[in-house]
Amino acid sequence: MELITTVNTIPNKGNLLPSIIPSKTKRFLKIDMHTHILPKHWPDLNKKYGYGGWIQLDHFESGKARMLLDGKNFREIQCNCWSADERIRECDKTNVDVQVLSTVPVMFSYSAKPQHTHDLARYLNDHIAQVCAEDPKRFIGLGTLPMQSPELAVEELRRCMIELGLVGIQIGSHVNDWNLDAPELEPIWMACEELNAAIFVHPWDMENKGRMEKYWFPWLVGMPCETTISVCSLIFGGVLERHPNLKIAFAHGGGSFPGTIGRIVHGFNVRPDLCATKINNSPLDYLNRIHVDSLVHDEDTLQFLIKKMGIDRIMLGSDYPFPLGEHHPGKMIEESEWLSDDDKEKLLSDNALKFFGIIDKKEMFLRK
């Protein structure tokens, strides 16, 4: 990337003559690994499959749509959720070079009949692959799978990686009543290792009744908790032990996990009868297997995250285009004076290039 040098003139304390002080601002390659996209249109799924529980889009005015769940408003979205051209315009304003695309988690549909979730996943994955193929210098894709049917999930994973050219998958923090250590999911982890597929775990299906109904608690409190449960399930359940080549990352800076590592390790040490039933090593031994995005909204928290998780395992992620995301992706990293240029480069692009196995594409992204 271009290095821009500016010259500042300031008074010299000794003789009040101007002094020339060079100030260098580096333009970094930026890869946003946490963004969501939808097709502009899809079939009426309630009619197609014969039952409810599906999201539909209501384009109630130009450039805006409501996501409706059984006729009730789930979320209002703008055209940047489906328009690649609008995404590129907004990326250009914030100097984001590449977006990693994944579906909106409510589309996971794990509670539906497996064959219907599989059908929808194919539709969504085909759309993401098409967007990436039309502009491969700006977009990279992650697929979605019918996780409630591991056999169908592996089938679709192979299609995503071999036929569609996606770099991995996005999955939910749990699959109905299964945490991510459920033995039923083993074939998926094995296939991900075999295919070198990256896994991005996104919290979803949070508790939203009773005490969690108010103050946006499912998103503010429930999501970090969901992510922590998913991390701990993979550690305590021995998934990371059994699958040493699994590449896995977690949204929102790993949720509450980094801040509760001490408590988790202490619990493992004092109650091995409950926590150490499937692994012998300390949870700390698995930290170098876990990647997270940078979406923590606070510079002190980012500094803590780097200290706990390591500078090489954090990747720029914004949650674009939603309100809880970082509205100027990477700005906090770029403006953190305590980070070296090498560290910024790791956080903004290099770690993602390595995680997704696309380091060979760096020059292409730079030349866009």
C-alpha positions as CSV (number, residue, x, y, z in Angstrom):
1,M,0.0,0.0,0.0
2,E,1.1,3.6,-0.6
3,L,3.0,5.4,2.1
4,I,2.0,9.0,2.3
5,T,4.4,11.5,3.9
6,T,3.3,14.9,5.1
7,V,5.5,17.7,6.4
8,N,4.5,19.7,9.5
9,T,6.1,23.0,10.4
10,I,6.4,23.7,14.2
11,P,8.3,26.3,16.2
12,N,11.7,25.4,17.5
13,K,12.0,26.1,21.2
14,G,15.5,27.4,20.9
15,N,15.3,30.0,18.1
16,L,11.7,29.9,17.1
17,L,12.7,28.9,13.6
18,P,10.5,26.4,11.8
19,S,11.4,22.8,12.2
20,I,10.6,20.0,9.7
21,I,9.0,17.0,11.3
22,P,8.0,14.1,9.0
23,S,4.7,12.4,9.8
24,K,4.0,9.2,8.0
25,T,0.5,7.7,7.5
26,K,0.4,4.2,6.1
27,R,-2.5,3.0,4.0
28,F,-3.0,-0.6,5.1
29,L,-4.7,-3.4,3.2
30,K,-8.0,-4.1,5.1
31,I,-9.9,-7.4,5.0
32,D,-13.1,-7.4,6.9
33,M,-13.7,-11.0,7.9
34,H,-17.1,-10.5,9.6
35,T,-19.8,-9.1,7.2
36,H,-23.3,-10.3,6.4
37,I,-25.2,-10.5,3.1
38,L,-28.5,-11.6,1.7
39,P,-30.0,-12.1,-1.7
40,K,-32.3,-9.3,-2.7
41,H,-35.1,-11.8,-3.3
42,W,-35.8,-15.5,-2.6
43,P,-38.9,-17.7,-2.8
44,D,-41.7,-17.6,-0.3
45,L,-40.3,-20.3,1.9
46,N,-43.5,-20.7,4.0
47,K,-45.3,-21.7,0.8
48,K,-42.5,-23.7,-0.7
49,Y,-41.9,-25.8,2.4
50,G,-45.4,-25.8,3.8
51,Y,-44.8,-24.5,7.3
52,G,-43.7,-21.3,9.1
53,G,-40.5,-20.2,10.8
54,W,-38.9,-18.7,7.7
55,I,-37.6,-15.2,7.0
56,Q,-39.1,-13.3,4.1
57,L,-38.1,-9.9,2.8
58,D,-40.7,-7.1,2.4
59,H,-39.2,-4.4,0.1
60,F,-41.6,-1.8,1.5
61,E,-39.8,1.2,-0.1
62,S,-36.8,1.8,-2.4
63,G,-33.5,0.7,-0.8
64,K,-35.2,-0.6,2.3
65,A,-36.7,-3.9,3.4
66,R,-38.2,-5.6,6.4
67,M,-37.1,-9.1,7.4
68,L,-40.3,-10.7,8.4
69,L,-40.5,-13.9,10.6
70,D,-44.0,-15.4,10.2
71,G,-45.3,-11.9,9.3
72,K,-43.7,-10.1,12.3
73,N,-40.9,-7.6,11.8
74,F,-37.6,-9.1,12.8
75,R,-35.3,-6.4,11.5
76,E,-35.3,-3.5,9.0
77,I,-32.3,-3.6,6.6
78,Q,-30.9,-1.3,3.9
79,C,-29.8,-2.0,0.4
80,N,-26.2,-2.5,1.6
81,C,-27.4,-5.9,2.9
82,W,-28.0,-7.1,-0.6
83,S,-26.4,-4.8,-3.1
84,A,-22.8,-5.5,-4.0
85,D,-22.4,-2.1,-5.6
86,E,-23.6,-0.3,-2.5
87,R,-21.3,-2.4,-0.4
88,I,-18.3,-1.4,-2.6
89,R,-19.3,2.3,-2.4
90,E,-19.4,2.1,1.4
91,C,-16.2,0.1,1.6
92,D,-14.4,2.6,-0.6
93,K,-15.4,5.4,1.9
94,T,-13.8,3.5,4.8
95,N,-10.9,2.0,2.8
96,V,-12.0,-1.6,3.2
97,D,-10.4,-3.5,0.4
98,V,-12.1,-7.0,0.8
99,Q,-15.1,-8.3,2.6
100,V,-15.6,-11.9,3.7
101,L,-19.3,-12.6,3.1
102,S,-21.6,-14.8,5.2
103,T,-25.3,-15.1,5.6
104,V,-27.3,-13.4,8.4
105,P,-27.5,-16.0,11.3
106,V,-31.2,-16.0,11.5
107,M,-31.1,-17.8,8.1
108,F,-29.3,-20.8,9.6
109,S,-32.7,-22.5,10.1
110,Y,-31.4,-25.4,12.1
111,S,-34.8,-26.2,13.6
112,A,-36.4,-26.8,10.2
113,K,-36.6,-30.1,8.3
114,P,-33.0,-30.9,7.2
115,Q,-33.8,-31.2,3.5
116,H,-35.4,-27.8,3.6
117,T,-32.5,-26.2,5.4
118,H,-30.2,-27.9,2.9
119,D,-32.2,-26.5,0.0
120,L,-32.1,-23.0,1.4
121,A,-28.4,-23.3,2.2
122,R,-27.7,-24.1,-1.4
123,Y,-29.6,-21.1,-2.5
124,L,-27.8,-18.8,-0.1
125,N,-24.4,-20.3,-0.9
126,D,-24.9,-20.0,-4.7
127,H,-25.7,-16.3,-4.2
128,I,-22.6,-15.7,-2.1
129,A,-20.5,-17.6,-4.6
130,Q,-21.9,-15.5,-7.5
131,V,-21.2,-12.2,-5.7
132,C,-17.6,-13.4,-5.1
133,A,-17.1,-14.6,-8.7
134,E,-18.4,-11.3,-10.1
135,D,-15.8,-9.3,-8.1
136,P,-13.1,-11.6,-6.7
137,K,-10.8,-8.7,-5.8
138,R,-13.4,-7.4,-3.3
139,F,-15.3,-10.4,-1.9
140,I,-14.5,-13.8,-0.3
141,G,-17.3,-16.2,0.7
142,L,-18.3,-18.4,3.6
143,G,-21.1,-20.9,3.2
144,T,-23.9,-22.0,5.5
145,L,-24.7,-25.7,6.2
146,P,-27.7,-27.7,7.4
147,M,-25.9,-28.5,10.6
148,Q,-28.8,-30.5,12.1
149,S,-28.1,-33.2,9.5
150,P,-24.3,-33.8,9.6
151,E,-24.6,-36.0,6.5
152,L,-26.2,-33.2,4.4
153,A,-23.9,-30.7,6.1
154,V,-20.8,-32.5,4.9
155,E,-22.3,-32.9,1.4
156,E,-22.9,-29.1,1.2
157,L,-19.5,-28.3,2.7
158,R,-17.8,-30.3,-0.1
159,R,-19.8,-28.4,-2.6
160,C,-18.9,-25.1,-1.1
161,M,-15.2,-25.8,-1.0
162,I,-14.8,-27.7,-4.3
163,E,-17.5,-26.4,-6.6
164,L,-18.2,-22.9,-5.4
165,G,-14.7,-21.9,-4.4
166,L,-15.7,-20.6,-0.9
167,V,-13.0,-20.5,1.8
168,G,-15.0,-22.0,4.6
169,I,-18.3,-21.9,6.5
170,Q,-20.2,-19.8,9.1
171,I,-22.0,-21.8,11.7
172,G,-24.1,-21.0,14.8
173,S,-22.9,-21.2,18.4
174,H,-25.1,-24.3,18.9
175,V,-27.3,-26.5,16.8
176,N,-30.7,-26.8,18.5
177,D,-30.0,-28.8,21.6
178,W,-26.5,-29.7,20.6
179,N,-23.5,-27.7,21.8
180,L,-20.5,-27.8,19.4
181,D,-19.0,-30.8,21.2
182,A,-22.0,-33.0,20.3
183,P,-20.6,-36.3,18.9
184,E,-23.1,-36.0,16.0
185,L,-21.0,-33.1,14.7
186,E,-17.8,-35.1,14.4
187,P,-18.1,-35.8,10.7
188,I,-18.3,-32.1,10.0
189,W,-15.1,-31.3,11.9
190,M,-13.3,-34.2,10.1
191,A,-14.5,-32.9,6.7
192,C,-13.4,-29.3,7.6
193,E,-9.9,-30.6,8.4
194,E,-9.7,-32.6,5.2
195,L,-10.9,-29.7,3.1
196,N,-8.9,-27.0,5.0
197,A,-12.2,-25.2,5.5
198,A,-12.2,-22.2,7.8
199,I,-15.0,-22.1,10.4
200,F,-16.5,-18.8,11.7
201,V,-18.7,-19.3,14.7
202,H,-21.4,-16.7,15.1
203,P,-23.7,-16.5,18.2
204,W,-27.4,-17.0,17.5
205,D,-30.7,-18.2,18.9
206,M,-30.2,-16.5,22.2
207,E,-32.6,-16.7,25.1
208,N,-35.1,-13.8,24.6
209,K,-37.9,-14.5,27.1
210,G,-38.5,-13.4,30.7
211,R,-35.5,-11.6,32.2
212,M,-33.9,-11.3,28.7
213,E,-36.8,-9.5,27.0
214,K,-35.8,-5.9,27.8
215,Y,-32.9,-3.6,26.9
216,W,-31.7,-5.6,23.8
217,F,-30.3,-8.1,26.3
218,P,-30.2,-11.0,23.8
219,W,-27.8,-9.1,21.6
220,L,-25.8,-7.2,24.3
221,V,-25.6,-10.0,26.9
222,G,-26.8,-13.2,25.3
223,M,-24.5,-13.1,22.3
224,P,-21.2,-12.9,24.3
225,C,-22.5,-15.7,26.6
226,E,-23.4,-17.9,23.6
227,T,-19.9,-17.5,22.1
228,T,-18.3,-18.4,25.4
229,I,-20.4,-21.6,25.6
230,S,-19.3,-22.5,22.1
231,V,-15.6,-22.0,22.8
232,C,-15.8,-23.9,26.1
233,S,-17.7,-26.8,24.4
234,L,-15.0,-27.2,21.8
235,I,-12.2,-27.1,24.5
236,F,-13.8,-29.2,27.3
237,G,-15.5,-31.6,24.8
238,G,-12.1,-32.4,23.3
239,V,-12.9,-31.3,19.8
240,L,-9.8,-29.1,19.5
241,E,-7.8,-32.0,20.9
242,R,-9.1,-34.5,18.4
243,H,-8.9,-32.2,15.5
244,P,-5.5,-30.4,15.7
245,N,-5.8,-28.9,12.2
246,L,-9.3,-27.4,12.7
247,K,-9.3,-23.7,11.8
248,I,-11.9,-21.9,13.9
249,A,-12.7,-18.3,14.7
250,F,-15.3,-16.6,16.9
251,A,-17.3,-13.4,16.5
252,H,-17.3,-10.3,18.6
253,G,-13.8,-10.7,20.0
254,G,-14.7,-14.2,21.3
255,G,-17.6,-12.9,23.4
256,S,-17.1,-13.1,27.1
257,F,-14.5,-15.9,26.8
258,P,-11.3,-13.7,27.0
259,G,-12.6,-12.0,30.1
260,T,-13.5,-15.2,31.8
261,I,-10.4,-17.3,30.9
262,G,-9.1,-17.0,34.5
263,R,-12.4,-18.3,36.0
264,I,-12.6,-21.1,33.4
265,V,-9.1,-22.3,34.0
266,H,-9.6,-22.1,37.8
267,G,-12.8,-24.2,37.5
268,F,-10.9,-26.8,35.4
269,N,-8.2,-27.0,38.1
270,V,-10.5,-27.2,41.2
271,R,-13.3,-29.3,39.7
272,P,-11.7,-31.8,37.3
273,D,-14.5,-34.2,38.0
274,L,-16.8,-31.8,36.2
275,C,-14.5,-30.0,33.7
276,A,-11.7,-32.4,32.9
277,T,-13.8,-35.4,31.9
278,K,-12.6,-35.4,28.2
279,I,-9.3,-33.5,28.2
280,N,-6.2,-33.6,30.4
281,N,-4.6,-30.4,29.3
282,S,-5.4,-27.0,30.7
283,P,-7.8,-24.8,28.7
284,L,-4.8,-22.4,28.3
285,D,-3.1,-24.9,26.1
286,Y,-5.8,-24.4,23.5
287,L,-5.7,-20.7,23.2
288,N,-3.3,-20.8,20.3
289,R,-5.9,-22.7,18.4
290,I,-8.6,-20.1,18.7
291,H,-9.0,-17.0,16.5
292,V,-11.4,-14.1,17.1
293,D,-12.4,-11.0,15.3
294,S,-11.6,-7.5,16.5
295,L,-15.1,-6.3,17.2
296,V,-14.9,-5.1,20.8
297,H,-15.8,-1.4,20.4
298,D,-13.2,-0.2,22.9
299,E,-9.5,0.4,22.7
300,D,-8.7,-0.9,26.2
301,T,-10.6,-4.1,25.5
302,L,-8.7,-4.5,22.2
303,Q,-5.4,-4.2,24.1
304,F,-6.6,-6.8,26.7
305,L,-7.8,-9.1,23.8
306,I,-4.3,-8.9,22.2
307,K,-2.7,-9.7,25.5
308,K,-4.9,-12.7,26.2
309,M,-5.3,-14.2,22.7
310,G,-2.2,-13.0,20.9
311,I,-1.7,-10.5,18.1
312,D,-1.5,-13.3,15.5
313,R,-5.0,-14.6,16.2
314,I,-7.2,-11.5,15.9
315,M,-8.7,-10.4,12.6
316,L,-10.5,-7.2,11.6
317,G,-14.3,-7.9,11.8
318,S,-17.0,-5.3,11.7
319,D,-20.4,-7.1,11.6
320,Y,-21.2,-4.9,8.6
321,P,-23.9,-3.7,7.8
322,F,-25.7,-3.9,11.2
323,P,-26.0,-1.3,14.0
324,L,-23.9,-3.2,16.6
325,G,-21.0,-3.3,14.2
326,E,-18.0,-1.1,13.8
327,H,-19.3,1.6,11.5
328,H,-15.8,2.6,10.2
329,P,-14.1,-0.9,10.0
330,G,-10.6,-0.9,11.3
331,K,-10.5,2.8,12.4
332,M,-9.8,1.9,16.0
333,I,-6.9,-0.3,15.0
334,E,-5.5,2.3,12.6
335,E,-5.7,5.0,15.2
336,S,-4.2,3.0,18.1
337,E,-0.8,4.6,18.7
338,W,0.4,1.8,20.9
339,L,0.2,-0.6,17.9
340,S,3.2,-0.9,15.6
341,D,2.6,-0.8,11.8
342,D,3.5,-4.5,11.7
343,D,0.9,-5.3,14.3
344,K,-1.7,-3.2,12.5
345,E,-0.9,-5.1,9.3
346,K,-1.5,-8.4,11.0
347,L,-4.8,-7.3,12.5
348,L,-6.1,-5.6,9.4
349,S,-5.2,-8.2,6.8
350,D,-2.3,-10.6,7.3
351,N,-4.0,-12.7,10.0
352,A,-7.1,-13.2,7.8
353,L,-5.1,-14.0,4.7
354,K,-3.3,-16.8,6.7
355,F,-6.5,-18.0,8.5
356,F,-8.5,-18.4,5.3
357,G,-5.5,-19.9,3.4
358,I,-5.4,-17.1,0.7
359,I,-2.0,-15.5,1.4
360,D,-1.3,-16.0,-2.3
361,K,-4.1,-13.5,-3.1
362,K,-2.5,-10.6,-1.2
363,E,-1.0,-9.0,-4.3
364,M,-4.3,-9.3,-6.2
365,F,-6.1,-7.5,-3.4
366,L,-3.3,-4.8,-3.3
367,R,-3.6,-4.2,-7.0
368,K,-7.4,-3.7,-7.0
